[in-house]
Amino acid sequence: MLIAENLSKKYGNKVALNNLNLNISSGEVFALLGQNGAGKTTTINLFLGFISPTSGSTQINGLRVQDNPVLSKKYLAYVPETVMLYPTLSGIENLSFFAALGGFSYTKNELRAFLLKAGLQNDAHEQRLEGYSKGMRQKVGIAIALAKQAKALLLDEPTSGLDPKASNEFSEIIAELSKSGVAVLMATHDIFRAKEIAHRIGIMKEGNLVSVIDAKSISANELEKLYLQTV
């Protein structure tokens, strides 16, 4: 569902990403760990088509992003560290608007069902976003992904700033999306959440993917030690 082939990005003499090869299947959660500047966000931005690769390519559901910048986004949803929504609109109004941008039209009950599936409590649906916590905004972002019927989901530091309860709720939602066949690429600093959510974990350093680990084959403490030794 998500493929990077010999993917590189340079800014002048600075290498932001070096010859990345990645293949993420439907239903798989892949977590990228690494310090700031390791290449995690650059990878996500290349899949989104926000920036162009220096060499190599990205594919979403078999479509090269560089050749199909609009069509490839049909299969993709993106939840950034800070979800940018309209603060004066309610949760359900934001969802309706962004679903319509994706070419989808839903009844109010259908929109509510998406919000509930994303974990947003009923009494918040009609409240303005300006009163939402970060965790609640994340849930609206997930609901938008559901409404778009996205086959792939990109997450950039999704649990940053969330309290433990909100982080746990977020993990449960991602697990459900994975079970439904959505491919997930998550960039994060959160070692323990990566271990909990992901099927595979990649560790990045200075633009290079230096390790790929089966999450079941390693404990959280072992992963932390490996990460610290790597970075």
N, C-alpha and C positions, 0 to 999 in steps of 0.2 A: 504493500500500500504506500509506503514511504521509502524512497530509494535515493541515496546519495552515491554518485560514482566519481571517484577521483576529484572530489570537490575541494577547491581551493579559493581563498580570497586574500588578496594583498592590497594594502594601502601604501603605495610607494614601495619602500623597502621593508615595511612591517608586514609580517605574515600573520593574519588573523585566523586563518584556517588552512591546514596543510594536508591535501590529498586524503580527504575523509571518504571512507566507504562505509555505507550503512544500509541495512535492509530491515525494515520493520513491517511485520505481517499484520493482517487484520486481526484484531483482538489482542495484540501484544502491546504491553506498556514498556517503553524503553526510557530509562532515566539517564541523563547526562549530568555527571558530577564534575565540578572543577571550580577553581577560584575565578574571580572577576578577571576577564581578559583571556580566559582559557579557550574561548571559541564557541561556547554554548549558545549565546544569543545570536552570534553571527550565523550559526547553523540554522537556527529557527528563521532568521530574517531571509536567508537564501531560499528556504522552502516556501516562505510567504511571497517571494519575489520582490521584497522591499529593496534588496540590493542585488546586483548581478555578480555571478562568480567570475573570478579571474580565469579559471579553467574548471573543467568538469561540469557536472549537471545534477539537477534534482528532478525527481519524478514523484507525482502524486496520482495514484490509481492508474499508472501506465502513461500518464501525460507528462511530457517534459515541461517544467514550469517556464523555462525560457521561451519555448515555442508557443505555449498556451497559457499566458499569464492570467487571463480572465477565466477560462473554462476550468483550469486546474483548481481554482479557488472554490468552485462549486462543491467540491468534495471535502473541503477543509474548513475547520473552525479554529480560532485562535483566542486564547485567554492569556493576556499579558499579566505582568506583576500587578499593575494598577489597571483595572478594567475601566475603560473610558465609556461611560454611558451618560445619558442626559439627566442631570440632577433634578430638573423641575418636572420630569415625567415620572410616572409610577413604574414599578417593576413590570407590570403587565403591559403598559404602554411602550416601554423600551423594547420589550420582547416582540410586540406586534410590529413595531417600526423596523427592527433589524431583520425580522423574518420576512417582511415585505420587500426589503432591499434584496434579499436572497431569492425573491420570486415566489414566496409562499404566502398563502392566505389561510388564516385559521379562525375558528370561532373563539369566543371568549373562554368557553369551557375547555377547549383544546389547549389554549394558551396557559390556562390555570394548571392543566395536567402536566405540561412541560415544566412549569415552575415547581410544582409539587415533586415531580420526579427528580428535579435538581436539588431538592431539599429545602426549598424556600417555604416557610410556613405561610398558611393561608392568609393570616391577618396582615401580612406584609405586601401582598400583591398589589393593593391599591395605594400603598404609601409611596411618597416621593423618594427618589433615589438619594436625595441629599441627606436623608435621615438613616440611610443604610450603613451598616458596618462593612468592613472590607470583605468578610466572609459572605455576607449577603450579596454583595456585588459579584463575587466570584460565582455564586449560584445562578444569578441572572445570566452571566456569561456562559455557564454550562447549559442553561435552558435554551439560549440562543443556538448553541451547537446542536442540541436535540432538535430544535425547530427546523434548522437547516438540513437535518438528516445527514450530518457530516459523517464521512467514512474515516476521517483522520482528524485528530485533535492535537494542537500544539500548545504547550503550556510553558510559560516562562516564569520561573520562581513562584509557582502558584500558592505555596504555603507561607511565603514570606509575610511576616506581620500577623499571622493568624494565631489565635490562642489554641491550646491543645485540643479543646472540644471541636472547634471549627476545622482544625487540621484533620482530625479523625473523621469528621463528617465528609470532608473533601475526599479523603482516601476511599471511603465507602462508595461515593458517587463514581469515582474513576474506575473502581473495581466493577461496578455495574455496567458502565459504558464498555469496558473491556469484554465483559461477558456477552454483550450484545454485538460484538464484532468490530468495534471502533479501534483503530490503531492510534496509540498515544505516544507522542514524543514530549518528554518533560525535561526541561533544564532546571536544575535545582542545586542549592547548597546543602539541602537537608538530607544528610546521609541516612538517618533512620527512617525517614518517610520514603526515601527512594527504595530502601530495602523492603519496606512494607508493601509498597504499591507495585513496583516494577517486576517484570519477568527477567529482563536483562538490564545491566547497569554498565555504562561506559564512563571511564574516567579520562578527562581531557586535561592536557597541560600544554600551554603555549601553542595552541592551535592544532595540537596532535591528539588523536584518540589513542591513548597509550595502553589501555586495558579494557576488555569487555568481559563481564562476569555474569554467570547464571546466578540470579538472586537466591535461588534455593540452595546453592552450593556453598554459601558463605553466611556467617552470622553477622549481626550488626556490628559487633565489636571487631571482628576480623576485617570487615569492610572499612571501618573507620581507620584501623591501623594501616591497611593497604592505601587508602586515600592519603593519609598523612605522609606515608613514605613516598608516595608518587609526587605530591605537590610540594 
